[in-house]
Amino acid sequence: MHLEHRSHPSSAPMLRVGVSSADPELIAGISRAYEVENVSIRLALTAPEQLKIDVLVVDARHHQQLVPTARLATEGTFGIVVVARQQDAVEAMKYLDIGALDVIWNGASEQEVNARIRSAARYADSVEDDWILVDELAISLKRHEVRRSGSSIRLTPTEFRLLEALVASPGQTVSHRDLLYRVWGTSDDSGRHQLRVYVRQVREKLETDPANPRFLLTAPGVGYRFAQESTSGKRAAG
């Protein structure tokens, strides 16, 4: 079981940069300064929270990338830098308006590209990221969103309040009474049957095998707990 909160490295050489481009010179230039991962925009849109990168460089010189960039700027956990056509200020402003942190003109030097990547990483590092990753499961309390293997899971407001009460204290058992109070505003033991019903419903949506849960666990006679948080991180520098 692997649970973690994302963190960004503070030193430039440790940055992980995703590059969505078919330009070998652009990729080679960034690779000389940072650890680079080739990223397909199409795949990134499936589960952006799972990308192990600090900055995504989107090459928009040959294809219109406005719509996917807007989505990634909203859903991703990384800063976005766009490489745009030379002398196209209107296009550049469009990307900045939808959330890109910087726009680089076609033909910019390798030093300038890497400097702008560092700047974007510093800004991204200051933005709170609350995605919690547990194996293939991703939960954002701020966004009220749950995904499994990149697919959104729809929870009712009550189901989400139950999950939120458990995720807030990963690895710690939350008593039946405490859950009843946090979710329904009452600590009456008569509500335990209702609690069991909702736990079962959430498991059916989150778990691959609800009869053998990995995420939402039972503490017999006491309450329930969410999977134990791991102290290890995805990134060597994290």
C-alpha positions in Angstrom: 0.0 0.0 0.0 1.5 3.3 -1.0 0.0 6.6 0.2 1.6 10.0 -0.1 1.1 13.7 -0.4 2.9 15.3 -3.3 5.9 17.6 -2.6 8.1 19.5 -5.0 11.9 19.4 -4.8 13.5 22.8 -3.9 16.7 22.5 -5.9 16.8 23.0 -9.7 18.9 19.9 -10.6 16.3 17.6 -8.9 13.4 18.9 -11.0 11.5 16.4 -13.0 10.2 17.9 -16.3 7.6 16.4 -18.6 7.9 17.3 -22.2 5.1 17.0 -24.7 7.0 17.6 -28.0 8.3 15.8 -31.0 11.3 18.2 -31.3 14.5 16.3 -30.5 16.5 19.5 -29.9 14.0 20.8 -27.3 14.0 17.5 -25.5 17.8 17.2 -25.6 18.3 20.8 -24.3 16.0 20.2 -21.3 17.5 16.8 -20.7 20.9 18.3 -20.2 19.6 20.3 -17.2 16.8 18.1 -15.8 15.4 14.6 -15.5 13.0 14.4 -18.5 9.9 12.3 -19.1 8.2 12.2 -22.5 4.5 12.9 -21.9 1.6 12.4 -24.2 -1.0 15.1 -23.8 -3.7 12.5 -24.4 -2.4 10.2 -21.7 -1.8 13.2 -19.3 -5.4 14.1 -19.5 -6.4 10.7 -18.3 -4.8 11.0 -14.9 -2.7 14.2 -14.6 -2.4 13.8 -10.8 -0.4 10.6 -11.3 2.4 12.3 -13.3 5.6 12.4 -11.3 6.8 15.7 -12.6 7.2 19.3 -11.4 6.8 21.1 -14.7 5.1 20.1 -18.0 6.5 21.7 -21.2 3.8 21.8 -23.9 5.0 22.3 -27.5 2.1 24.2 -29.2 4.0 25.3 -32.3 2.5 22.7 -34.6 -0.8 21.7 -32.9 -3.5 23.6 -31.1 -3.1 22.6 -27.4 -5.3 25.3 -25.9 -8.1 23.1 -24.6 -5.9 20.3 -23.1 -3.6 22.9 -21.5 -6.6 24.5 -19.8 -7.6 21.2 -18.4 -4.2 20.3 -17.2 -3.6 23.7 -15.6 -6.8 23.1 -13.6 -6.4 19.4 -12.7 -2.6 18.8 -12.7 -0.2 19.0 -9.8 2.6 20.7 -11.8 3.4 24.0 -13.5 2.9 24.4 -17.3 5.2 26.1 -19.7 4.1 26.5 -23.3 6.4 26.7 -26.3 4.6 28.9 -28.8 5.1 30.2 -32.4 7.5 33.1 -32.7 6.0 36.6 -32.6 2.5 35.3 -31.8 1.6 37.5 -28.8 -2.1 36.8 -29.1 -1.6 33.0 -28.8 0.8 33.6 -25.9 -1.8 35.6 -24.0 -4.4 32.9 -24.5 -2.2 30.3 -22.8 -1.4 32.6 -19.9 -5.0 33.4 -19.4 -6.0 29.7 -19.1 -3.3 28.9 -16.5 0.1 28.4 -18.1 2.8 29.9 -15.9 5.0 31.0 -18.8 5.2 31.0 -22.6 8.5 30.6 -24.5 8.9 31.8 -28.0 10.1 29.5 -30.8 13.9 29.8 -31.1 14.6 30.7 -27.4 18.0 29.6 -26.2 18.5 26.5 -24.2 19.5 28.7 -21.2 16.3 30.7 -21.4 14.1 27.7 -21.7 15.7 26.1 -18.6 15.5 29.3 -16.6 11.8 29.7 -17.3 11.3 26.0 -16.3 13.0 26.8 -12.9 10.8 29.9 -12.5 7.6 27.9 -13.2 8.7 25.2 -10.7 9.2 27.8 -8.0 5.7 29.1 -8.5 4.2 25.6 -8.7 6.0 24.8 -5.4 4.1 27.6 -3.6 0.7 26.3 -4.7 -1.0 23.9 -2.2 -1.5 20.5 -3.7 -3.8 18.2 -1.7 -4.0 15.1 -4.0 -3.6 12.0 -1.9 -2.4 9.0 -3.9 -3.1 5.5 -2.7 -1.9 3.0 -5.3 -4.4 3.6 -8.2 -6.7 5.7 -6.1 -6.4 9.6 -6.0 -8.4 11.8 -3.7 -8.6 15.6 -3.5 -10.6 17.0 -0.7 -10.2 20.5 -2.0 -11.6 19.6 -5.4 -14.2 17.2 -4.0 -12.9 14.6 -6.5 -12.0 10.9 -6.4 -10.4 9.0 -9.2 -9.3 5.4 -9.7 -6.8 4.6 -12.5 -7.7 8.0 -14.0 -11.5 7.5 -14.1 -13.7 9.8 -12.0 -15.7 8.1 -9.2 -19.0 9.8 -8.4 -19.8 10.0 -4.7 -23.0 11.5 -3.2 -22.4 14.4 -0.8 -23.0 12.1 2.2 -20.6 9.4 0.8 -17.9 12.1 0.3 -18.4 13.5 3.8 -17.8 9.9 5.1 -14.7 9.5 3.0 -13.4 13.0 4.0 -13.8 12.2 7.7 -11.6 9.1 7.3 -9.0 10.5 4.9 -8.4 13.4 7.3 -6.8 11.0 9.7 -5.2 8.2 7.5 -4.2 5.1 9.4 -6.2 6.2 12.5 -9.4 4.5 13.6 -12.4 6.9 13.7 -15.1 5.7 16.1 -18.6 5.0 15.0 -19.9 7.9 17.2 -17.3 10.3 15.7 -18.2 9.3 12.2 -21.9 9.7 12.9 -21.4 13.2 14.3 -19.1 14.3 11.4 -21.3 13.0 8.7 -24.9 13.3 10.0 -24.5 15.7 13.0 -25.6 13.1 15.6 -23.8 10.6 17.8 -26.8 8.4 18.4 -25.9 4.7 18.3 -29.1 4.0 16.4 -27.4 5.4 13.3 -24.8 2.6 13.1 -26.9 0.6 10.6 -27.0 3.7 8.4 -23.2 4.1 8.8 -22.6 0.5 7.7 -24.8 1.0 4.7 -22.8 4.0 3.6 -19.5 2.3 4.2 -20.6 -0.5 2.0 -21.7 1.9 -0.7 -18.3 3.7 -0.6 -16.4 0.5 -0.8 -18.4 -0.7 -3.8 -17.2 2.5 -5.6 -13.6 2.6 -4.4 -12.5 -1.0 -4.0 -11.7 -3.5 -6.7 -13.0 -6.2 -4.3 -15.3 -4.6 -1.8 -15.4 -7.9 0.2 -11.6 -7.6 0.8 -11.1 -3.8 1.1 -7.6 -2.2 0.8 -8.6 1.4 1.4 -11.5 1.7 3.8 -10.8 -0.7 6.6 -12.9 -2.0 9.6 -11.7 -1.8 13.2 -14.1 -4.4 14.7 -16.3 -3.0 17.4 -14.7 0.4 17.2 -15.1 2.1 13.9 -13.3 2.5 10.5 -10.0 3.8 9.3 -8.5 4.8 6.0 -5.3 3.2 4.7 -2.1 3.9 6.6 0.0 6.8 5.2 3.4 5.9 3.9 6.5 8.0 4.8 8.1 7.2 1.4 7.7 9.5 -1.6 7.5 9.0 -5.3 10.3 11.4 -6.0 13.9 10.9 -5.0 14.0 14.6 -4.0 10.6 14.8 -2.5 
